[in-house]
Amino acid sequence: MKRAAACGLLLAAWILACGSSGRDGFGGGPDGNGNSADGGGGPNDFATTDASDDGALPPSIGTLTGKVVMPEGTIPLSDALVYLTSTPPAPIPTNAYCDKCVALDSYAFTYSKPDGTFELPAYEAGEQYIVVQKGQFRRVRRIAVNPGTQAVPGDLTRLPGKTDAALGDTTPRMLIWPGQWDHVEKSLKKIGLQDYELFQPGLNIGAYSQKMKEFPNYHIIFLPCAGRVNDPGSGPMCEVSVDPKLKTAAKEFVALGGKLYVSDWSYEYVRQGWPGAIKWVGETSQLGSACSGGGDYPAEFDDVPLREWMTAIGEGNAQLKAAWTAIDKVSPIESIDENGNPFTQTPKVWASVKLGAAGTKPATVSFQDRCGRVLYSTYHAEGSDTAGGQGDFLAQEKALMHILLEVGVCVGPKPIPPVK
């Protein structure tokens, strides 16, 4: 194990960012419930007028029913956008971009429920395209729509595990930066993903600088836990460093619309890059001062849609494992939104850990910066310090993969389906 000698008391925390004034920091809609399903994913997917606002619903000719699942084929996906269109949507950009939610010009759209199921109204019979989308994950397939109730085959509503433009499948471009621990690639594999890049430059220093220049070519970048265990009594538990070039590249990537995932001991990139948003237990000006011991604690899912989804998949009473930093609190910060306007946001707590007499502390967070978002987790995705083997699919992995998909959706108010 990474720090077996350091297994002391942990005041663990787990959090993600939510804004004020009805914003949730990652695409929450005007309904104010914190849901953040995707309303787009590429330029000109839909017209700029919202079909749900013109007041007159055409008569429905039937309903399509089905279930959205993750690429591995069994885990349901909640709050995925499902819609019908007569023409395929425009391609999703292959680089970081400002993915603003856009209004829909179709009545035929809905979102999947916590168990992944959906009921999609149809207003026209005949051959159309059914689109299932969550952020840059998108599957587009032809379907013959018939009057009445129609079950959609499962292979049409399963998110793709790799990009195949000719087939109609798109996945985000993902880069995993080198780290000592938190092998997030194992978690990505468990949900069926094949398209991601595990950057392994070895001792080639020049490769690091070149890859930083390529950050704008990705949609999601992971900065997993990294550092070195200090000898007992020699200062902070961990020795960590911050590469100024990497910090700058990460901030610029987020501003372009990229999604940055940071975990555990790599917290300094969040603390220095976006100061004031998160306060860590033990934090001082010294690098690594917030490193602490690890432990397993009962989870509390603060985000209602996440809680409902975890309950739906039988993980409502989960524990969070292998957290080596602890968040004390989150605070309001002044930020810039996707339109270049200033706004105040407070990082949203998706889940927390219950520490008994010490109370409940947040443990995973996200917040918005212009068109992008930052996701920070105090615990490891796969709950282990070792790279070998796949092991069990832990509840915290499922939760983090769900949150990662949520963080990847469009920014701004999402379209709301019309009431029948």
WOMOMO-V456947 format. One record per run of one state. SS is the DSSP state (helix for helix, strand for strand, loop for the rest). FROM is the first residue (numbers start at 1). LEN is the number of residues. If there is no record, write none. Layout:
# WOMOMO-V456947
ss: (SS & SS)
from: (FROM & FROM)
len: (LEN & LEN)
This chain:
# WOMOMO-V456947
ss: (loop & helix & loop & strand & loop & strand & loop & helix & loop & strand & loop & strand & loop & strand & loop & strand & loop & strand & loop & strand & loop & strand & loop & strand & loop & strand & loop & strand & loop & helix & loop & strand & loop & strand & loop & strand & loop & strand & loop & helix & loop & strand & loop & helix & loop & helix & loop & strand & loop & strand & loop & strand & loop & helix & loop & strand & helix & loop & strand & loop & strand & loop & strand & loop & helix & loop & strand & loop & strand & loop & strand & loop & strand & loop & strand & loop & strand & loop & strand & loop & helix & loop & strand & loop & strand & loop & strand & loop & helix & loop & strand & loop)
from: (1 & 4 & 7 & 14 & 16 & 18 & 20 & 51 & 54 & 62 & 68 & 69 & 70 & 76 & 77 & 81 & 86 & 100 & 101 & 109 & 112 & 117 & 123 & 126 & 135 & 137 & 146 & 148 & 152 & 154 & 157 & 158 & 159 & 164 & 165 & 169 & 171 & 174 & 178 & 184 & 191 & 197 & 199 & 205 & 214 & 215 & 218 & 220 & 224 & 228 & 230 & 238 & 240 & 244 & 257 & 259 & 264 & 274 & 278 & 281 & 291 & 292 & 297 & 302 & 304 & 313 & 319 & 321 & 323 & 324 & 325 & 326 & 327 & 331 & 332 & 337 & 342 & 347 & 348 & 355 & 356 & 359 & 360 & 370 & 372 & 378 & 379 & 380 & 395 & 408 & 411 & 412)
len: (3 & 3 & 7 & 2 & 2 & 2 & 31 & 3 & 8 & 6 & 1 & 1 & 6 & 1 & 4 & 5 & 14 & 1 & 8 & 3 & 5 & 6 & 3 & 9 & 2 & 9 & 2 & 4 & 2 & 3 & 1 & 1 & 5 & 1 & 4 & 2 & 3 & 4 & 6 & 7 & 6 & 2 & 6 & 9 & 1 & 3 & 2 & 4 & 4 & 2 & 8 & 2 & 4 & 13 & 2 & 5 & 10 & 4 & 3 & 10 & 1 & 5 & 5 & 2 & 9 & 6 & 2 & 2 & 1 & 1 & 1 & 1 & 4 & 1 & 5 & 5 & 5 & 1 & 7 & 1 & 3 & 1 & 10 & 2 & 6 & 1 & 1 & 15 & 13 & 3 & 1 & 9)
